[in-house]
Amino acid sequence: MGEKQKGLTLVYTGNGKGKTTSSIGLVVRAVGRGLNAKIFQFIKSPERTYGEQIALKKLGVEMVQLGIGFTWTKTPEEHREALRKAWPIVKEAVMSGEYDLVVLDELNNALAISTFPIDDVLPLNEVTDLIQNKPAHVHLVITGRDAKQEIKDVADLVSVIDVEKHYYDEGVPAVKGIEF
């Protein structure tokens, strides 16, 4: 395959369904082309199982849950501690150059937390530095609602997934195989 191309940073944001799903589709495509991929999830907890995690394991892709669930299910200190532990792990994996594609799922959600301070455990300036200084061949995908302008400014692509209609509004709960 000749010279490696410049690694891109893609951001999937917005209030619509499909941000994580889009990133997983990209991982499947990348693995199909022989790239090494890894997924880190900033909010989802390892206490639950996810259909995509089961399928990706079969493809040799590790999906690591670094979070502890929705912000309203645990205390601010528990979330701060999870983010404090997660960020160095993610930085090391990206900077190692071992992976051609790294998905930072729900990183935007984590950075958008405003109910308690997070900048000391997940500094926005370190995230933008990582994007700008990652190994040249590494592609990053950053998902989640409410992407910070600073992230969008340094990204190569920003896709906003909007919602026009959603079955949640009709009282339909999360569906196994569709949401998880």
TORVEXTI-932525 format. One line per 5 residues: number of its first residue (from 1); their letters; for each residue x negated, y, z of C-alpha. Coordinates in pm, 1 decimal, always signed. Each point is the difference from the previous one (the first is absolute). Example, Ala and Ser with C-alpha at 12.3 -4.5 7.8 and 13.67 -1.06 7.14 Angstrom:
2
1) AS) -1230.0/-450.0/+780.0 ~ -137.0/+344.0/-66.0;
//
This chain:
180
1) MGEKQ) +0.0/+0.0/+0.0 ~ -254.6/+282.6/-67.3 ~ -49.4/+299.0/+225.3 ~ +241.8/+48.1/+286.9 ~ +246.5/+283.7/-42.4;
6) KGLTL) +41.1/+284.4/+245.6 ~ +212.0/-104.9/+294.1 ~ +331.6/+182.7/+9.3 ~ +212.3/+117.1/+291.0 ~ +371.6/-56.5/-51.0;
11) VYTGN) +264.3/+133.3/+237.6 ~ +353.2/-141.5/+12.1 ~ +222.3/+222.5/+212.7 ~ +360.8/+117.1/+26.9 ~ +316.1/-114.6/+174.8;
16) GKGKT) +95.8/-272.2/-248.1 ~ -49.8/-373.8/+38.7 ~ -291.6/-154.9/-184.7 ~ -324.6/+161.5/+115.2 ~ -148.6/-308.5/+165.1;
21) TSSIG) +153.9/-221.7/-266.8 ~ -170.8/+205.8/-272.8 ~ -334.8/-27.1/+176.0 ~ +39.6/-377.6/+26.0 ~ +79.8/-20.6/-369.8;
26) LVVRA) -325.7/+184.6/-64.8 ~ -187.2/-244.9/+224.7 ~ +144.8/-294.6/-194.7 ~ -109.6/+162.3/-326.8 ~ -349.4/+70.5/+136.8;
31) VGRGL) -46.3/-354.0/+131.7 ~ +115.2/-132.2/-335.7 ~ -287.8/+196.6/-154.5 ~ -253.4/-140.4/+245.1 ~ -15.9/+293.3/+240.7;
36) NAKIF) -40.9/-50.0/+373.7 ~ +281.3/+165.9/+195.4 ~ +98.4/+53.7/+362.7 ~ +305.2/+159.9/+158.3 ~ +11.3/+181.5/+333.2;
41) QFIKS) +334.1/+94.5/+152.2 ~ -2.3/+288.6/+247.4 ~ +348.5/-31.8/+151.5 ~ +112.6/-361.0/-47.6 ~ -73.6/-234.0/+288.0;
46) PERTY) -176.3/-339.0/-19.8 ~ +282.3/-134.9/+219.5 ~ +226.2/-26.8/-306.7 ~ -42.8/-194.9/-321.5 ~ +48.6/+152.3/-342.4;
51) GEQIA) +78.3/-186.8/-322.3 ~ -263.2/+192.2/-193.4 ~ -264.2/-97.3/+254.6 ~ +84.7/-369.1/-47.1 ~ -20.4/+27.2/-380.8;
56) LKKLG) -317.3/+208.9/-4.2 ~ -177.7/-245.3/+228.7 ~ +54.6/-260.7/-273.1 ~ -179.7/+236.8/-239.0 ~ -287.1/+45.4/+245.2;
61) VEMVQ) +97.2/+354.9/+99.1 ~ -6.9/+87.6/+366.3 ~ +270.4/+231.3/+129.3 ~ -87.7/+131.5/+344.8 ~ +257.9/+162.0/+227.8;
66) LGIGF) -174.7/+257.3/+216.7 ~ +310.6/+164.3/+139.6 ~ +239.0/-83.8/+280.3 ~ +330.0/+71.4/-170.2 ~ +220.8/+303.6/-40.3;
71) TWTKT) -98.1/+304.3/+203.9 ~ +320.2/-16.4/+202.6 ~ -61.3/-360.2/+114.4 ~ -318.4/+63.9/+201.9 ~ -151.0/+279.6/+205.7;
76) PEEHR) -207.4/+277.3/-158.9 ~ -309.8/-128.8/+180.9 ~ +49.9/-349.4/-143.5 ~ +23.8/+146.1/-350.7 ~ -299.7/+227.3/+56.3;
81) EALRK) -205.7/-298.3/+116.1 ~ +104.2/-206.5/-304.5 ~ -100.0/+285.1/-234.9 ~ -324.9/+57.6/+191.8 ~ -93.4/-366.6/-53.1;
86) AWPIV) +126.6/-15.4/-359.5 ~ -181.2/+294.3/-154.3 ~ -362.5/-125.2/+43.8 ~ +99.3/-344.3/-134.2 ~ +151.5/+158.2/-311.3;
91) KEAVM) -291.0/+240.4/-55.6 ~ -250.9/-284.5/+25.8 ~ +191.7/-219.4/-246.6 ~ +31.6/+279.9/-257.1 ~ -360.0/+116.9/+34.7;
96) SGEYD) -139.7/-356.5/-12.7 ~ +73.0/-8.6/-372.9 ~ +101.7/-365.1/+44.0 ~ +348.5/+73.3/-133.4 ~ +86.9/+138.4/-340.7;
101) LVVLD) +349.0/+99.8/+117.2 ~ +104.5/+94.7/+352.1 ~ +360.6/+79.9/+86.7 ~ +56.9/+226.1/+300.3 ~ +367.4/-76.5/+46.1;
106) ELNNA) +202.1/+248.8/+206.0 ~ -306.2/+217.1/+61.1 ~ +210.9/+299.7/-103.6 ~ +258.9/-95.3/+264.4 ~ -271.3/-17.8/+265.5;
111) LAIST) -147.2/+336.0/-102.0 ~ +349.0/+155.1/+7.9 ~ +63.3/-90.6/+365.6 ~ +91.6/+324.1/+173.3 ~ +157.4/-121.0/+324.1;
116) FPIDD) -342.9/-52.0/+157.9 ~ -357.8/+100.0/-91.8 ~ -189.1/-228.0/-237.5 ~ -271.1/+216.9/-157.3 ~ -255.9/-105.5/+261.5;
121) VLPLN) +57.0/-372.0/-74.2 ~ +78.1/+26.1/-373.8 ~ -156.4/+326.2/-121.1 ~ +142.3/+127.4/-329.3 ~ -338.2/+145.4/-97.5;
126) EVTDL) -158.3/-346.3/+37.8 ~ +266.9/-147.8/-225.4 ~ -67.9/+257.8/-272.4 ~ -376.9/-51.9/+48.3 ~ +49.6/-374.7/-46.8;
131) IQNKP) +192.7/+58.7/-322.0 ~ -268.3/+233.3/-134.0 ~ -303.2/-203.7/+113.2 ~ +112.4/-362.2/-47.4 ~ -219.0/-224.3/-214.8;
136) AHVHL) +39.7/+101.0/-364.7 ~ +170.7/-323.3/-112.3 ~ +256.4/-22.8/+282.8 ~ +364.6/+69.5/-81.2 ~ +213.7/+122.0/+291.6;
141) VITGR) +377.6/-15.1/+19.8 ~ +163.8/+203.4/+275.8 ~ +369.5/-51.7/+67.5 ~ +266.3/+145.5/+224.5 ~ +242.4/+286.4/+33.3;
146) DAKQE) -105.7/+357.6/+59.0 ~ -344.5/-6.4/-162.7 ~ -207.0/+291.2/+127.4 ~ -87.6/+263.5/-259.9 ~ -370.3/-52.9/+77.8;
151) IKDVA) +34.4/-365.4/-103.9 ~ +191.2/+88.3/-316.9 ~ -264.0/+261.0/-88.7 ~ -284.4/-255.2/-5.1 ~ +199.7/-283.8/-161.2;
156) DLVSV) -19.5/-87.9/-369.1 ~ +368.9/-93.2/-18.2 ~ +299.5/+87.5/+215.5 ~ +327.0/-180.6/-67.1 ~ +305.5/+113.6/+192.9;
161) IDVEK) +256.7/-275.8/+36.3 ~ +335.3/+163.5/+56.2 ~ +327.7/-151.2/+114.7 ~ +320.7/+55.4/-190.0 ~ +202.4/-278.6/+160.7;
166) HYYDE) -82.3/-254.8/+269.6 ~ +198.4/-291.4/+139.2 ~ -109.6/+92.7/+354.5 ~ +242.3/+292.2/-34.6 ~ +278.5/-256.1/-49.5;
171) GVPAV) -99.1/-184.6/+317.6 ~ -191.0/-281.7/-170.8 ~ -287.3/-104.0/+231.5 ~ -356.0/-88.5/-107.5 ~ +10.0/-303.9/-229.2;
176) KGIEF) -247.8/-287.7/+32.2 ~ -201.2/-21.5/-320.7 ~ +82.7/+361.7/-92.4 ~ -116.8/+204.8/+301.7 ~ -214.2/-254.2/+178.3;
//
